[in-house]
Amino acid sequence: MNAHPGAAEAGRPAVILFDLGNVLFSDPWESLLLTPGAGLGDRLGLDRSAVLAAGRHCWRTFSVREADEAEYWSELSRQLGCDIPAQLVKELEEELLLANPAAGALLAAASADGVRPVGIASNNTSFWYAKQADRLRLDRWIDPGLVFLSSGLGVSKSTPGRGLLEIAAEHVRPSATLFVEDRGANLARARGLGFRTVEYAFKDESAGEARHDSGDESRHESSGMSGVSVAELLDTITG
């Protein structure tokens, strides 16, 4: 397993925090824009590097403030210098934005029949989080007081100083909290704050190239699947 050393010896975690993109659900902007052959960039015949740059710009802008989705697509269209048809966006969402098939089992195990608090710690826009929360039925499992979103807090996991994870650490006891995340830099930062961590990524193989090509700030440290399996993660969660 790739859980943080010492997690097993520390006993059953008292709180579980999940990242969302590439853990419980597809990463929205990467999947929609960069999925080889099926994403917006390839569908519109756009230069991949230009799509990547525009996608990063918009994510950095819109994931740290409350925003309307129409504003996002308008800005992305401006960045790319072309119109993005609303119907195409709808088709891509239906085709490419997928819930992790194991999400329900993971959330149920984390909740332990409602006894254990479960939260979200995610760099996410307000509009995509709302859609993902609805698809995953997060209201069944999540403590509203443990939802740490970059769009609501104005900082991300990579913000220098007091970032999203530092804020989360003020609301839980890190040494008793398990943080499930797919990105190495975020895992390292969480461990530095005393969190127990486990590396887990949900990613279908068709999106692996997009993930690999998207750069250090938006890809897993090693391309493709990495970290523990679903079964190993369930074992870690249940203690």
C-alpha positions as CSV (number, residue, x, y, z in Angstrom):
1,M,0.0,0.0,0.0
2,N,1.0,3.6,-0.5
3,A,-0.5,5.0,2.6
4,H,1.6,7.3,4.7
5,P,3.9,5.3,7.0
6,G,2.5,4.9,10.5
7,A,-1.2,5.3,9.5
8,A,-2.0,1.7,10.3
9,E,-0.3,1.9,13.7
10,A,-2.2,5.1,14.5
11,G,-5.5,3.2,14.5
12,R,-8.8,3.9,12.8
13,P,-9.1,7.5,11.5
14,A,-11.7,9.7,13.3
15,V,-12.3,11.9,10.2
16,I,-12.0,11.2,6.5
17,L,-11.4,14.0,4.0
18,F,-11.6,13.3,0.3
19,D,-10.2,15.2,-2.7
20,L,-12.8,15.2,-5.4
21,G,-11.3,15.4,-8.9
22,N,-9.6,12.2,-10.0
23,V,-10.6,10.6,-6.7
24,L,-14.4,10.5,-6.5
25,F,-15.1,12.0,-9.9
26,S,-13.5,12.9,-13.2
27,D,-11.4,16.0,-13.1
28,P,-13.7,18.5,-14.9
29,W,-11.5,20.8,-16.9
30,E,-8.8,18.2,-17.8
31,S,-11.4,15.7,-18.9
32,L,-13.5,18.2,-20.9
33,L,-10.7,20.0,-22.6
34,L,-7.8,17.4,-22.9
35,T,-9.2,13.9,-23.3
36,P,-7.5,12.6,-26.4
37,G,-9.8,12.4,-29.4
38,A,-12.9,13.2,-27.4
39,G,-12.1,16.4,-25.5
40,L,-13.0,19.9,-26.6
41,G,-9.6,20.7,-27.9
42,D,-9.4,17.7,-30.3
43,R,-13.1,18.0,-31.2
44,L,-12.6,21.7,-32.3
45,G,-9.2,21.0,-33.9
46,L,-7.3,23.3,-31.6
47,D,-3.6,23.3,-30.7
48,R,-3.2,21.2,-27.6
49,S,-0.7,23.5,-26.0
50,A,-3.0,26.4,-26.5
51,V,-5.9,24.5,-24.9
52,L,-3.7,23.5,-22.0
53,A,-2.6,27.1,-21.4
54,A,-6.1,28.4,-21.6
55,G,-7.5,25.7,-19.4
56,R,-4.8,26.3,-16.7
57,H,-5.5,30.1,-16.9
58,C,-9.3,29.7,-16.4
59,W,-8.9,27.1,-13.7
60,R,-6.6,29.3,-11.7
61,T,-9.0,32.2,-12.1
62,F,-12.3,30.5,-11.5
63,S,-11.4,27.9,-8.9
64,V,-10.6,30.5,-6.2
65,R,-13.8,32.5,-6.4
66,E,-17.6,32.1,-6.7
67,A,-18.4,32.3,-10.4
68,D,-21.1,31.5,-13.0
69,E,-20.3,28.7,-15.4
70,A,-21.3,30.8,-18.4
71,E,-18.6,33.3,-17.4
72,Y,-16.1,30.4,-17.4
73,W,-17.0,29.3,-20.9
74,S,-17.0,32.9,-22.2
75,E,-13.5,33.5,-20.9
76,L,-12.3,30.2,-22.2
77,S,-13.7,31.1,-25.6
78,R,-11.9,34.4,-25.5
79,Q,-8.6,32.8,-24.5
80,L,-8.9,30.3,-27.4
81,G,-10.1,32.8,-29.9
82,C,-13.1,30.7,-31.0
83,D,-16.7,30.1,-30.1
84,I,-17.4,27.0,-27.9
85,P,-20.9,25.7,-28.7
86,A,-23.1,25.2,-25.7
87,Q,-24.4,22.0,-27.2
88,L,-20.9,20.6,-27.5
89,V,-20.2,21.4,-23.9
90,K,-23.4,19.5,-22.9
91,E,-22.4,16.5,-25.0
92,L,-18.9,16.4,-23.5
93,E,-20.2,16.6,-20.0
94,E,-22.5,13.7,-20.5
95,E,-19.7,11.7,-22.2
96,L,-16.6,12.6,-20.2
97,L,-17.6,13.6,-16.6
98,L,-17.9,10.3,-14.8
99,A,-18.4,9.4,-11.2
100,N,-16.0,6.9,-9.8
101,P,-18.0,3.6,-9.7
102,A,-16.6,3.0,-6.3
103,A,-17.5,6.4,-4.9
104,G,-20.6,5.2,-3.1
105,A,-18.8,2.3,-1.4
106,L,-15.9,4.6,-0.4
107,L,-18.2,7.3,1.1
108,A,-20.3,4.7,2.9
109,A,-17.3,3.1,4.4
110,A,-15.9,6.5,5.4
111,S,-19.1,7.5,7.1
112,A,-19.4,4.2,9.0
113,D,-23.2,4.3,9.1
114,G,-23.1,8.0,9.9
115,V,-20.9,7.7,12.9
116,R,-17.7,9.2,11.5
117,P,-17.5,12.7,10.0
118,V,-16.6,12.8,6.3
119,G,-15.5,15.9,4.4
120,I,-14.2,17.3,1.1
121,A,-11.0,19.2,0.5
122,S,-10.9,20.2,-3.2
123,N,-9.5,22.8,-5.6
124,N,-12.8,23.2,-7.4
125,T,-15.1,25.8,-9.0
126,S,-18.5,26.5,-7.4
127,F,-20.4,25.3,-10.4
128,W,-18.6,22.1,-11.0
129,Y,-18.7,21.2,-7.4
130,A,-22.5,21.6,-7.3
131,K,-22.8,19.2,-10.3
132,Q,-20.4,16.7,-8.8
133,A,-22.1,16.9,-5.4
134,D,-25.5,16.2,-7.0
135,R,-24.2,13.3,-9.1
136,L,-22.5,11.7,-6.1
137,R,-25.3,12.5,-3.7
138,L,-22.8,14.0,-1.3
139,D,-25.5,15.3,1.0
140,R,-26.0,11.7,2.2
141,W,-22.4,11.5,3.5
142,I,-20.7,14.8,3.9
143,D,-20.6,17.0,7.0
144,P,-21.3,20.6,5.6
145,G,-18.8,22.0,8.1
146,L,-16.1,19.9,6.6
147,V,-16.4,21.1,3.0
148,F,-13.2,23.0,2.1
149,L,-13.4,24.3,-1.4
150,S,-10.9,26.7,-3.1
151,S,-13.8,28.6,-4.7
152,G,-15.4,29.3,-1.3
153,L,-12.2,30.0,0.6
154,G,-10.3,32.0,-2.1
155,V,-7.2,29.8,-1.7
156,S,-6.1,26.5,-3.1
157,K,-4.0,23.6,-1.8
158,S,-0.9,25.1,-3.5
159,T,-1.4,28.7,-2.2
160,P,1.7,29.8,-0.2
161,G,1.2,30.3,3.5
162,R,-2.3,29.7,4.7
163,G,-3.8,27.6,2.0
164,L,-6.8,25.3,1.8
165,L,-5.1,22.4,3.7
166,E,-4.0,24.8,6.5
167,I,-7.5,26.0,6.9
168,A,-8.8,22.4,7.0
169,A,-6.2,21.6,9.7
170,E,-7.8,24.3,11.9
171,H,-11.1,22.4,11.9
172,V,-10.0,18.8,12.4
173,R,-7.3,17.1,14.3
174,P,-4.8,16.2,11.5
175,S,-3.2,13.3,13.3
176,A,-6.7,11.6,13.5
177,T,-7.7,12.6,10.0
178,L,-7.1,10.6,6.8
179,F,-6.8,12.7,3.7
180,V,-7.4,10.8,0.4
181,E,-5.7,12.6,-2.5
182,D,-4.2,11.8,-5.9
183,R,-1.5,14.5,-6.3
184,G,1.9,14.1,-4.7
185,A,2.6,17.7,-3.9
186,N,-0.8,18.0,-2.0
187,L,-0.1,14.8,-0.1
188,A,3.3,16.0,0.9
189,R,1.9,19.3,2.1
190,A,-0.8,17.5,4.1
191,R,1.7,15.3,5.7
192,G,3.7,18.3,6.7
193,L,0.6,19.5,8.6
194,G,0.3,16.2,10.4
195,F,-2.5,14.6,8.3
196,R,-2.5,11.0,7.7
197,T,-2.6,10.5,3.9
198,V,-3.3,7.9,1.3
199,E,-2.6,8.2,-2.4
200,Y,-5.5,7.1,-4.6
201,A,-6.5,8.0,-8.1
202,F,-9.6,7.2,-10.1
203,K,-8.7,7.7,-13.8
204,D,-9.9,5.9,-16.9
205,E,-7.1,5.0,-19.2
206,S,-8.4,7.1,-22.1
207,A,-7.8,10.3,-20.0
208,G,-4.2,9.3,-19.0
209,E,-2.5,11.2,-21.8
210,A,-4.3,14.4,-20.9
211,R,-3.3,14.0,-17.3
212,H,0.3,13.2,-18.2
213,D,0.6,16.1,-20.6
214,S,-0.9,18.8,-18.4
215,G,2.2,19.6,-16.4
216,D,3.3,19.4,-12.8
217,E,0.4,21.5,-11.4
218,S,-2.3,19.4,-13.0
219,R,-1.1,15.8,-13.2
220,H,-0.3,12.8,-11.1
221,E,3.4,12.5,-10.3
222,S,3.5,9.3,-12.4
223,S,1.3,9.0,-15.5
224,G,-1.7,6.6,-15.5
225,M,-2.9,4.9,-12.3
226,S,-0.9,5.2,-9.1
227,G,-1.4,4.7,-5.4
228,V,-3.5,2.2,-3.7
229,S,-6.4,0.1,-5.2
230,V,-10.0,0.6,-4.2
231,A,-9.8,-2.5,-2.0
232,E,-6.7,-1.2,-0.3
233,L,-8.3,2.2,0.2
234,L,-11.3,0.6,1.8
235,D,-9.1,-1.3,4.1
236,T,-7.3,1.9,5.2
237,I,-10.6,3.7,5.7
238,T,-12.1,1.0,7.8
239,G,-9.0,0.6,9.8
